[in-house]
Amino acid sequence: MTASPPAPPTTRAAFTAFRLRHHHPYHRYAHTRVEDRHRAAAAVEGAFDELAARWDEILRTANPARDAWRVLTAAVTAAAGSRDRAGRPLRDLARALPPEQVDALVLHYRLGMTLTTTADLIGVDAPTVALRLVLAERALPAAMIRDLERAHPA
């Protein structure tokens, strides 16, 4: 197997900027989903390693933020396994709703992110996040939403 050539400086700088901007919110999301903090951190670092290795390819896609979010959520889901940190409420959400709606609920209600911040992080527009939240809210009992709002992790 041949080693890939080093990324051009501008591409490395773009990845560094992306990593700096997304590091904290990615870790917050992972720590919400993964019971063990070390496994959560390892999942995020693994996702960033994969993104770094595929950065040129990611940048050529129509929506790099969305594709990066997919890499992260796959790593976090694998690290969480069947034991989400949030316990039963998040597992119940995952059984009741599509993953995109669960992520919108977790980011907006559990982590307290604005619609715009959530949208930027996951690579969609704010109206799409709002729609996902409305659809989820209609499908769930109000008590589940209140439970999410009450549990803002640090």
Backbone as CSV, one residue per row, in Angstrom:
resi,resn,N_x,N_y,N_z,CA_x,CA_y,CA_z,C_x,C_y,C_z
1,MET,0.848,-1.172,0.000,0.000,0.000,0.000,0.891,1.233,0.000
2,THR,0.611,2.170,-0.870,1.409,3.397,-0.936,0.788,4.470,-0.065
3,ALA,1.661,5.260,0.514,1.180,6.349,1.366,0.631,7.460,0.483
4,SER,-0.424,8.090,0.947,-0.971,9.202,0.182,-0.068,10.417,0.374
5,PRO,0.008,11.254,-0.652,0.865,12.434,-0.537,0.328,13.371,0.535
6,PRO,1.210,14.142,1.163,0.730,15.072,2.191,-0.239,16.085,1.587
7,ALA,-1.187,16.489,2.395,-2.179,17.463,1.942,-1.516,18.812,1.740
8,PRO,-1.988,19.576,0.757,-1.446,20.917,0.566,-1.674,21.764,1.818
9,PRO,-0.826,22.768,2.038,-0.965,23.592,3.250,-2.348,24.215,3.409
10,THR,-2.974,24.650,2.319,-4.296,25.271,2.453,-5.341,24.254,2.906
11,THR,-5.213,23.008,2.434,-6.140,21.961,2.846,-5.925,21.624,4.312
12,ARG,-4.663,21.535,4.740,-4.369,21.278,6.155,-4.901,22.408,7.023
13,ALA,-4.752,23.631,6.559,-5.251,24.777,7.319,-6.771,24.740,7.417
14,ALA,-7.434,24.347,6.344,-8.890,24.250,6.365,-9.340,23.178,7.353
15,PHE,-8.636,22.047,7.377,-8.996,20.997,8.327,-8.735,21.462,9.760
16,THR,-7.622,22.116,9.980,-7.312,22.623,11.324,-8.392,23.591,11.790
17,ALA,-8.823,24.471,10.916,-9.886,25.420,11.262,-11.189,24.678,11.559
18,PHE,-11.523,23.703,10.729,-12.731,22.909,10.950,-12.666,22.203,12.302
19,ARG,-11.531,21.595,12.578,-11.369,20.860,13.842,-11.503,21.802,15.038
20,LEU,-10.870,22.947,14.969,-10.964,23.905,16.073,-12.409,24.351,16.297
21,ARG,-13.125,24.578,15.224,-14.505,25.056,15.329,-15.455,23.979,15.854
22,HIS,-15.214,22.728,15.492,-16.151,21.658,15.810,-15.731,20.784,16.996
23,HIS,-14.523,20.932,17.473,-14.007,20.060,18.533,-14.911,20.062,19.767
24,HIS,-15.201,21.226,20.303,-16.002,21.296,21.526,-17.432,20.790,21.318
25,PRO,-18.152,21.252,20.295,-19.518,20.724,20.136,-19.551,19.223,19.843
26,TYR,-18.586,18.701,19.098,-18.539,17.260,18.847,-18.348,16.512,20.168
27,HIS,-17.449,17.006,21.015,-17.224,16.352,22.306,-18.465,16.434,23.195
28,ARG,-19.138,17.564,23.203,-20.359,17.685,23.999,-21.397,16.661,23.541
29,TYR,-21.570,16.544,22.239,-22.522,15.574,21.702,-22.116,14.152,22.104
30,ALA,-20.852,13.818,21.914,-20.385,12.469,22.244,-20.555,12.168,23.728
31,HIS,-20.246,13.130,24.583,-20.383,12.905,26.026,-21.846,12.764,26.435
32,THR,-22.737,13.302,25.644,-24.163,13.116,25.909,-24.601,11.703,25.554
33,ARG,-23.998,11.152,24.528,-24.424,9.848,24.013,-23.675,8.661,24.600
34,VAL,-22.402,8.837,24.973,-21.560,7.704,25.366,-21.341,7.718,26.874
35,GLU,-21.629,6.604,27.500,-21.535,6.483,28.963,-20.125,6.785,29.478
36,ASP,-19.127,6.215,28.883,-17.742,6.358,29.345,-17.076,7.550,28.649
37,ARG,-16.569,8.494,29.437,-15.968,9.713,28.869,-14.749,9.403,27.989
38,HIS,-13.988,8.387,28.360,-12.814,8.033,27.554,-13.232,7.469,26.199
39,ARG,-14.270,6.635,26.204,-14.770,6.115,24.928,-15.380,7.224,24.084
40,ALA,-16.054,8.171,24.733,-16.622,9.312,23.999,-15.516,10.117,23.342
41,ALA,-14.473,10.427,24.109,-13.349,11.197,23.564,-12.648,10.428,22.454
42,ALA,-12.485,9.125,22.643,-11.841,8.302,21.613,-12.671,8.273,20.340
43,ALA,-13.996,8.249,20.469,-14.874,8.256,19.287,-14.696,9.550,18.508
44,VAL,-14.640,10.675,19.222,-14.468,11.964,18.547,-13.100,12.031,17.884
45,GLU,-12.072,11.613,18.585,-10.726,11.647,17.997,-10.632,10.710,16.797
46,GLY,-11.284,9.548,16.893,-11.320,8.636,15.752,-12.030,9.255,14.558
47,ALA,-13.117,9.970,14.832,-13.843,10.652,13.750,-12.959,11.718,13.115
48,PHE,-12.271,12.500,13.938,-11.369,13.514,13.375,-10.223,12.871,12.591
49,ASP,-9.719,11.739,13.047,-8.670,11.038,12.296,-9.195,10.607,10.928
50,GLU,-10.407,10.058,10.919,-10.999,9.654,9.637,-11.228,10.862,8.737
51,LEU,-11.728,11.940,9.317,-11.944,13.156,8.525,-10.638,13.689,7.963
52,ALA,-9.588,13.677,8.759,-8.282,14.159,8.289,-7.795,13.315,7.112
53,ALA,-7.966,12.001,7.223,-7.522,11.105,6.151,-8.328,11.297,4.873
54,ARG,-9.590,11.702,5.008,-10.478,11.854,3.854,-10.789,13.309,3.544
55,TRP,-10.032,14.257,4.121,-10.410,15.658,4.055,-10.560,16.179,2.632
56,ASP,-9.630,15.838,1.741,-9.752,16.295,0.354,-11.057,15.805,-0.269
57,GLU,-11.386,14.550,-0.024,-12.641,13.979,-0.534,-13.848,14.680,0.093
58,ILE,-13.816,14.902,1.397,-14.922,15.569,2.102,-15.148,16.964,1.527
59,LEU,-14.061,17.685,1.281,-14.191,19.050,0.749,-14.805,19.087,-0.646
60,ARG,-14.692,17.997,-1.377,-15.261,17.954,-2.728,-16.734,17.573,-2.738
61,THR,-17.281,17.219,-1.593,-18.704,16.851,-1.554,-19.563,18.105,-1.552
62,ALA,-20.841,17.920,-1.799,-21.770,19.050,-1.835,-21.966,19.685,-0.460
63,ASN,-21.752,18.906,0.608,-22.017,19.414,1.954,-21.019,18.815,2.942
64,PRO,-19.819,19.398,3.051,-18.798,18.848,3.948,-19.243,18.753,5.414
65,ALA,-19.979,19.736,5.909,-20.410,19.685,7.318,-21.328,18.487,7.557
66,ARG,-22.250,18.246,6.626,-23.150,17.097,6.758,-22.373,15.786,6.725
67,ASP,-21.410,15.691,5.798,-20.642,14.458,5.681,-19.751,14.245,6.901
68,ALA,-19.199,15.315,7.452,-18.399,15.211,8.675,-19.284,14.770,9.843
69,TRP,-20.507,15.307,9.915,-21.429,14.913,10.976,-21.748,13.427,10.888
70,ARG,-21.903,12.912,9.687,-22.172,11.477,9.502,-21.013,10.630,10.018
71,VAL,-19.787,11.089,9.758,-18.615,10.369,10.266,-18.641,10.377,11.794
72,LEU,-18.914,11.538,12.371,-18.959,11.637,13.829,-20.051,10.745,14.414
73,THR,-21.262,10.837,13.883,-22.360,10.073,14.482,-22.136,8.569,14.355
74,ALA,-21.509,8.134,13.280,-21.186,6.709,13.152,-20.199,6.292,14.237
75,ALA,-19.191,7.106,14.486,-18.200,6.784,15.522,-18.831,6.810,16.908
76,VAL,-19.675,7.793,17.167,-20.325,7.912,18.481,-21.314,6.772,18.689
77,THR,-22.075,6.432,17.674,-23.034,5.336,17.791,-22.317,4.025,18.078
78,ALA,-21.197,3.793,17.410,-20.420,2.579,17.664,-19.870,2.575,19.091
79,ALA,-19.411,3.724,19.563,-18.861,3.808,20.920,-19.946,3.651,21.971
80,ALA,-21.141,4.168,21.687,-22.237,4.087,22.659,-22.772,2.669,22.760
81,GLY,-22.766,1.957,21.643,-23.340,0.624,21.649,-24.777,0.680,22.125
82,SER,-25.133,-0.201,23.022,-26.502,-0.226,23.536,-26.637,0.570,24.832
83,ARG,-25.560,1.245,25.266,-25.598,1.948,26.553,-25.365,3.440,26.365
84,ASP,-26.343,4.120,25.834,-26.262,5.575,25.754,-26.150,6.162,27.144
85,ARG,-25.368,7.190,27.270,-25.182,7.874,28.551,-26.512,8.402,29.084
86,ALA,-27.345,8.874,28.190,-28.607,9.466,28.615,-29.586,8.417,29.123
87,GLY,-29.211,7.156,28.963,-30.062,6.105,29.490,-31.346,5.931,28.706
88,ARG,-32.359,5.548,29.423,-33.622,5.180,28.792,-34.241,6.280,27.940
89,PRO,-34.263,7.558,28.386,-34.923,8.561,27.534,-34.355,8.628,26.125
90,LEU,-33.042,8.584,25.991,-32.455,8.660,24.655,-32.679,7.372,23.879
91,ARG,-32.619,6.244,24.551,-32.915,4.978,23.868,-34.362,4.971,23.376
92,ASP,-35.275,5.500,24.195,-36.679,5.576,23.771,-36.830,6.482,22.560
93,LEU,-36.116,7.592,22.555,-36.146,8.489,21.393,-35.639,7.768,20.154
94,ALA,-34.538,7.054,20.301,-33.931,6.364,19.156,-34.864,5.299,18.586
95,ARG,-35.671,4.713,19.434,-36.634,3.712,18.939,-37.836,4.369,18.270
96,ALA,-38.177,5.575,18.714,-39.400,6.225,18.251,-39.194,7.135,17.038
97,LEU,-37.975,7.598,16.821,-37.742,8.639,15.822,-36.571,8.299,14.907
98,PRO,-36.549,8.909,13.725,-35.372,8.774,12.856,-34.147,9.437,13.518
99,PRO,-32.944,8.953,13.210,-31.728,9.510,13.824,-31.580,11.020,13.648
100,GLU,-32.019,11.554,12.506,-31.876,12.996,12.262,-32.707,13.807,13.265
101,GLN,-33.880,13.291,13.607,-34.712,13.978,14.584,-34.137,13.846,15.989
102,VAL,-33.602,12.679,16.312,-32.978,12.484,17.621,-31.806,13.444,17.788
103,ASP,-30.959,13.555,16.764,-29.814,14.470,16.852,-30.280,15.912,17.042
104,ALA,-31.309,16.319,16.319,-31.823,17.682,16.474,-32.317,17.910,17.900
105,LEU,-33.039,16.942,18.454,-33.528,17.059,19.827,-32.375,17.136,20.823
106,VAL,-31.406,16.259,20.671,-30.273,16.233,21.609,-29.499,17.540,21.551
107,LEU,-29.182,17.996,20.344,-28.389,19.223,20.210,-29.167,20.449,20.691
108,HIS,-30.427,20.538,20.317,-31.208,21.733,20.647,-31.695,21.720,22.095
109,TYR,-32.320,20.644,22.509,-32.910,20.611,23.851,-31.909,20.177,24.923
110,ARG,-31.218,19.083,24.694,-30.310,18.568,25.725,-29.092,19.471,25.873
111,LEU,-28.493,19.887,24.749,-27.274,20.693,24.822,-27.534,22.187,24.733
112,GLY,-28.779,22.565,24.478,-29.144,23.972,24.486,-28.608,24.790,23.324
113,MET,-28.319,24.146,22.196,-27.814,24.871,21.028,-28.975,25.552,20.297
114,THR,-28.683,26.691,19.700,-29.684,27.391,18.902,-29.964,26.603,17.628
115,LEU,-31.041,26.974,16.949,-31.339,26.331,15.660,-30.200,26.544,14.677
116,THR,-29.666,27.762,14.641,-28.586,28.077,13.700,-27.318,27.298,14.024
117,THR,-26.953,27.228,15.277,-25.749,26.481,15.673,-25.923,25.005,15.358
118,THR,-27.095,24.469,15.672,-27.379,23.066,15.362,-27.289,22.830,13.856
119,ALA,-27.896,23.703,13.097,-27.888,23.563,11.634,-26.465,23.604,11.081
120,ASP,-25.669,24.559,11.525,-24.281,24.659,11.056,-23.489,23.410,11.405
121,LEU,-23.707,22.880,12.585,-22.953,21.726,13.043,-23.262,20.484,12.225
122,ILE,-24.539,20.270,11.915,-24.916,19.033,11.230,-25.031,19.184,9.714
123,GLY,-24.848,20.402,9.223,-24.796,20.600,7.774,-26.132,20.700,7.085
124,VAL,-27.119,21.277,7.768,-28.411,21.546,7.144,-28.760,23.000,7.422
125,ASP,-29.900,23.469,6.894,-30.289,24.845,7.200,-31.193,24.864,8.433
126,ALA,-31.337,26.038,9.024,-32.127,26.186,10.255,-33.585,25.743,10.079
127,PRO,-34.248,26.050,8.936,-35.624,25.552,8.779,-35.719,24.020,8.788
128,THR,-34.683,23.345,8.303,-34.685,21.877,8.342,-34.605,21.389,9.787
129,VAL,-33.748,22.038,10.599,-33.675,21.679,12.024,-35.031,21.929,12.679
130,ALA,-35.633,23.080,12.395,-36.937,23.400,12.981,-37.978,22.355,12.593
131,LEU,-37.980,21.937,11.342,-38.925,20.911,10.893,-38.692,19.599,11.638
132,ARG,-37.431,19.197,11.769,-37.128,17.957,12.489,-37.612,18.035,13.935
133,LEU,-37.439,19.193,14.555,-37.895,19.359,15.935,-39.418,19.288,16.029
134,VAL,-40.106,19.962,15.114,-41.570,19.945,15.124,-42.088,18.523,14.908
135,LEU,-41.522,17.818,13.958,-41.961,16.442,13.701,-41.722,15.559,14.918
136,ALA,-40.566,15.731,15.555,-40.261,14.945,16.750,-41.204,15.297,17.888
137,GLU,-41.444,16.595,18.075,-42.339,17.035,19.154,-43.753,16.500,18.968
138,ARG,-44.194,16.423,17.726,-45.536,15.889,17.448,-45.614,14.393,17.721
139,ALA,-44.485,13.705,17.557,-44.471,12.254,17.715,-44.241,11.803,19.159
140,LEU,-43.839,12.726,20.027,-43.460,12.358,21.387,-44.380,12.987,22.426
141,PRO,-44.475,12.345,23.574,-45.176,12.997,24.680,-44.378,14.218,25.151
142,ALA,-45.086,15.252,25.574,-44.423,16.482,26.026,-43.460,16.220,27.167
143,ALA,-43.732,15.226,27.982,-42.852,14.916,29.118,-41.452,14.507,28.649
144,MET,-41.359,13.841,27.520,-40.037,13.451,27.007,-39.230,14.677,26.615
145,ILE,-39.870,15.648,26.012,-39.178,16.888,25.632,-38.715,17.616,26.886
146,ARG,-39.585,17.697,27.891,-39.215,18.365,29.144,-38.024,17.661,29.805
147,ASP,-37.992,16.321,29.746,-36.861,15.576,30.308,-35.553,15.942,29.610
148,LEU,-35.618,16.114,28.305,-34.420,16.502,27.560,-33.960,17.899,27.974
149,GLU,-34.884,18.813,28.118,-34.555,20.188,28.469,-33.943,20.284,29.865
150,ARG,-34.359,19.426,30.775,-33.882,19.490,32.155,-32.452,19.009,32.311
151,ALA,-31.959,18.238,31.422,-30.673,17.571,31.626,-29.578,18.162,30.746
152,HIS,-29.216,19.399,30.965,-28.119,20.018,30.224,-26.799,19.599,30.843
153,PRO,-26.022,18.696,30.173,-24.714,18.326,30.723,-23.732,19.473,30.566
154,ALA,-22.713,19.466,31.382,-21.686,20.543,31.320,-20.837,20.405,30.096
